Amino acid sequence: MKVIAIKLLRDFWTKHPDAEQPLKAWFDEAKAANWTSPAAIKAQYRSASILKNRRVVFNIKGNDYRLVVALAYRFGAVYIKFVGTHKQYDGIDAETVEMEI
């Protein structure tokens, strides 16, 4: 998969260094993946939450952080929409959130 907006991940782990390795691991796994459906994601990440609007929420670092992405399955693209702490996640609508790049 092609991961779009990696800068959001880098900016986040600069502020939260303990998130760097888990986010890099997720990025490497996503880049190597060939997700063609939500079921393919769930097969790899049982704890991922599948939402409307082709959105998926991943738990990062034992659920300390949340990552929201949108997928374009046909194009093999993953768009980073949000990365934040669990508390920050609780304050957003994961189905519509957009972060500035």
Backbone bond lengths (Angstrom), bond angles and torsions (degrees), N, CA, C in turn:
res aa  C-N    CA-C-N  psi(-1)  N-CA   C-N-CA  omega(-1)  CA-C   N-CA-C  phi
1 M - - - 1.441 - - 1.534 108.48 -
2 K 1.305 114.89 150.44 1.460 120.17 175.07 1.526 107.34 -97.04
3 V 1.325 116.49 122.00 1.465 121.43 -178.08 1.528 108.19 -95.56
4 I 1.338 115.14 121.49 1.462 121.85 -177.57 1.526 109.23 -102.19
5 A 1.319 115.61 135.75 1.470 124.59 176.23 1.532 112.26 80.73
6 I 1.317 116.38 41.13 1.472 121.29 176.78 1.530 110.92 -59.49
7 K 1.343 117.05 -24.11 1.462 120.87 179.11 1.530 110.84 -56.20
8 L 1.318 117.25 -35.13 1.463 120.23 178.23 1.527 110.90 -61.85
9 L 1.329 116.57 -38.56 1.468 120.13 177.76 1.523 110.45 -66.89
10 R 1.344 115.86 -45.08 1.471 119.86 -179.60 1.528 111.50 -61.31
11 D 1.333 115.48 -44.87 1.464 119.45 179.05 1.525 110.83 -60.46
12 F 1.327 116.12 -38.77 1.463 120.23 -178.87 1.516 111.36 -67.66
13 W 1.331 117.24 -47.06 1.468 117.12 -176.29 1.524 112.30 -72.97
14 T 1.337 117.75 -16.36 1.461 120.02 172.12 1.524 109.66 -65.48
15 K 1.341 116.18 -38.30 1.470 121.57 179.26 1.529 112.07 -83.09
16 H 1.333 116.21 -26.42 1.470 122.38 -178.10 1.534 108.44 -129.36
17 P 1.337 116.95 78.29 1.473 120.18 -174.62 1.523 114.77 -55.98
18 D 1.322 118.34 -28.30 1.461 119.85 179.88 1.529 111.91 -69.77
19 A 1.330 117.59 -12.62 1.465 121.49 178.26 1.530 112.19 -89.55
20 E 1.333 117.77 -11.31 1.467 120.10 -173.57 1.523 113.01 -58.86
21 Q 1.327 117.79 -55.47 1.468 119.40 -176.78 1.530 112.54 -64.33
22 P 1.350 119.04 -44.32 1.465 118.28 177.43 1.536 113.09 -61.48
23 L 1.340 117.02 -38.17 1.469 119.32 178.67 1.524 111.56 -70.05
24 K 1.324 116.39 -38.80 1.472 119.31 176.07 1.521 110.70 -63.57
25 A 1.323 117.04 -39.44 1.470 120.63 178.34 1.529 109.85 -63.64
26 W 1.343 117.15 -44.99 1.473 120.15 178.01 1.530 109.88 -60.77
27 F 1.328 117.05 -44.54 1.460 121.49 -179.80 1.531 110.88 -58.85
28 D 1.319 117.40 -47.18 1.469 121.10 179.81 1.531 111.09 -61.32
29 E 1.326 116.57 -41.22 1.467 120.16 179.61 1.525 111.04 -68.74
30 A 1.325 116.82 -40.73 1.473 120.46 179.38 1.521 110.53 -65.89
31 K 1.322 116.26 -41.29 1.467 120.81 -179.67 1.526 111.25 -62.45
32 A 1.311 116.65 -35.80 1.465 121.38 -178.92 1.529 112.71 -83.27
33 A 1.323 116.71 -14.19 1.467 120.77 -174.91 1.528 111.69 -76.73
34 N 1.333 114.11 163.30 1.462 121.51 172.72 1.528 107.14 -133.02
35 W 1.339 115.31 68.90 1.451 120.38 -177.35 1.521 110.00 -75.50
36 T 1.306 116.02 121.62 1.463 121.03 -179.89 1.523 112.10 -112.63
37 S 1.338 116.26 -4.07 1.462 120.82 -178.92 1.524 109.00 -164.61
38 P 1.332 116.65 163.66 1.461 118.67 174.46 1.531 112.40 -58.59
39 A 1.321 117.47 -33.60 1.467 120.60 179.38 1.527 111.12 -62.08
40 A 1.321 117.19 -35.63 1.469 120.51 178.76 1.526 110.79 -65.80
41 I 1.323 116.33 -36.81 1.463 120.12 177.52 1.524 109.74 -68.06
42 K 1.331 116.99 -46.25 1.463 121.17 -179.81 1.532 111.73 -61.91
43 A 1.324 117.18 -31.90 1.463 120.29 178.05 1.527 110.53 -64.81
44 Q 1.328 117.02 -32.63 1.463 121.44 -179.44 1.529 112.02 -91.16
45 Y 1.318 116.66 -35.73 1.467 122.54 -177.50 1.521 109.06 -127.57
46 R 1.308 116.59 90.84 1.473 120.40 -177.65 1.521 112.67 -61.23
47 S 1.326 117.33 -29.89 1.466 119.85 -177.48 1.528 113.19 -86.42
48 A 1.331 118.09 -3.01 1.467 120.36 178.37 1.531 109.28 -65.43
49 S 1.320 115.45 143.63 1.467 121.25 177.39 1.520 108.84 -105.55
50 I 1.312 116.07 123.30 1.456 121.82 179.24 1.534 107.80 -90.87
51 L 1.324 116.46 124.78 1.457 122.46 -178.56 1.530 110.32 -114.92
52 K 1.343 115.54 179.28 1.468 120.83 173.58 1.524 109.33 -70.18
53 N 1.319 115.81 172.88 1.464 122.40 176.13 1.528 112.95 60.14
54 R 1.341 116.96 31.84 1.465 122.72 178.70 1.528 112.09 57.64
55 R 1.317 116.65 30.19 1.465 122.04 -180.00 1.520 110.41 -96.68
56 V 1.335 114.01 147.80 1.461 121.14 177.70 1.528 107.67 -137.75
57 V 1.329 115.84 139.62 1.464 121.84 176.60 1.524 107.66 -110.37
58 F 1.331 115.44 125.86 1.462 122.05 176.70 1.529 109.18 -108.19
59 N 1.311 115.88 139.47 1.464 121.95 172.53 1.515 107.30 -86.96
60 I 1.325 115.99 128.53 1.460 121.85 -177.69 1.521 108.86 -116.73
61 K 1.313 115.96 136.88 1.476 123.60 179.02 1.518 111.04 55.02
62 G 1.312 114.79 59.34 1.460 119.76 175.98 1.511 113.24 62.27
63 N 1.341 116.11 32.89 1.461 122.56 177.33 1.526 113.07 76.27
64 D 1.354 118.44 13.84 1.467 120.46 173.29 1.520 109.88 -69.72
65 Y 1.328 115.78 -31.91 1.461 121.85 -176.45 1.521 109.27 -128.73
66 R 1.330 115.02 158.26 1.458 120.99 178.48 1.517 109.07 -125.48
67 L 1.309 115.36 141.53 1.454 123.53 178.51 1.525 107.81 -125.12
68 V 1.338 116.08 122.66 1.464 121.44 178.28 1.524 107.66 -110.04
69 V 1.319 115.40 128.16 1.462 120.67 178.67 1.521 109.27 -128.86
70 A 1.333 114.58 158.71 1.461 121.47 170.02 1.515 105.97 -116.19
71 L 1.321 116.50 141.91 1.458 120.39 -177.37 1.521 111.53 -115.17
72 A 1.315 114.02 139.66 1.459 121.30 169.71 1.529 104.12 -112.21
73 Y 1.316 115.50 88.33 1.463 120.58 -173.20 1.527 112.00 -57.73
74 R 1.331 116.79 -42.92 1.476 120.31 -177.92 1.522 112.51 -61.25
75 F 1.328 116.51 -32.68 1.461 120.96 -177.07 1.522 113.16 -98.89
76 G 1.323 116.09 -3.99 1.463 119.72 179.64 1.513 112.87 66.44
77 A 1.343 116.30 38.59 1.460 120.29 -176.70 1.519 111.26 -120.35
78 V 1.333 114.47 142.56 1.461 123.51 176.26 1.525 106.40 -120.44
79 Y 1.322 116.81 121.09 1.461 122.33 -179.37 1.524 109.50 -105.46
80 I 1.330 116.30 120.94 1.457 120.53 177.13 1.529 107.76 -71.58
81 K 1.321 116.25 124.32 1.462 120.99 -179.71 1.518 112.65 -109.79
82 F 1.342 116.60 -27.61 1.463 120.27 -178.59 1.524 108.61 -163.83
83 V 1.303 115.47 140.38 1.464 121.54 167.64 1.519 105.95 -140.18
84 G 1.330 115.98 130.53 1.455 118.76 -177.17 1.508 112.00 -169.34
85 T 1.312 113.77 179.65 1.460 120.21 177.24 1.525 108.50 -72.67
86 H 1.304 115.14 166.62 1.463 119.83 178.00 1.531 109.81 -59.96
87 K 1.333 116.87 -40.06 1.470 121.27 179.53 1.534 110.47 -64.26
88 Q 1.325 117.63 -44.09 1.468 120.52 177.79 1.524 110.42 -62.20
89 Y 1.325 115.98 -40.76 1.466 120.72 179.29 1.525 110.76 -60.17
90 D 1.314 116.91 -39.48 1.458 120.56 -179.52 1.532 112.15 -62.32
91 G 1.327 117.84 -18.89 1.458 121.92 -178.90 1.518 115.37 -96.41
92 I 1.324 117.90 5.84 1.470 120.80 -177.57 1.523 110.85 -119.96
93 D 1.317 115.20 166.35 1.466 121.55 169.97 1.528 106.18 -101.72
94 A 1.304 116.65 105.40 1.470 121.67 -174.53 1.528 112.80 -62.66
95 E 1.330 117.39 -20.85 1.462 120.03 -178.97 1.519 113.00 -81.32
96 T 1.343 117.67 -13.42 1.467 119.62 -177.54 1.522 114.04 -130.83
97 V 1.334 118.63 -9.26 1.471 121.32 -173.93 1.527 111.43 -58.45
98 E 1.326 114.62 142.39 1.464 123.36 174.46 1.521 106.75 -136.66
99 M 1.324 117.85 131.00 1.463 121.23 176.33 1.513 109.01 -102.37
100 E 1.303 115.56 148.01 1.471 120.95 175.91 1.514 109.35 -75.35
101 I 1.297 115.83 137.40 1.474 120.75 178.80 1.520 108.99 -90.25
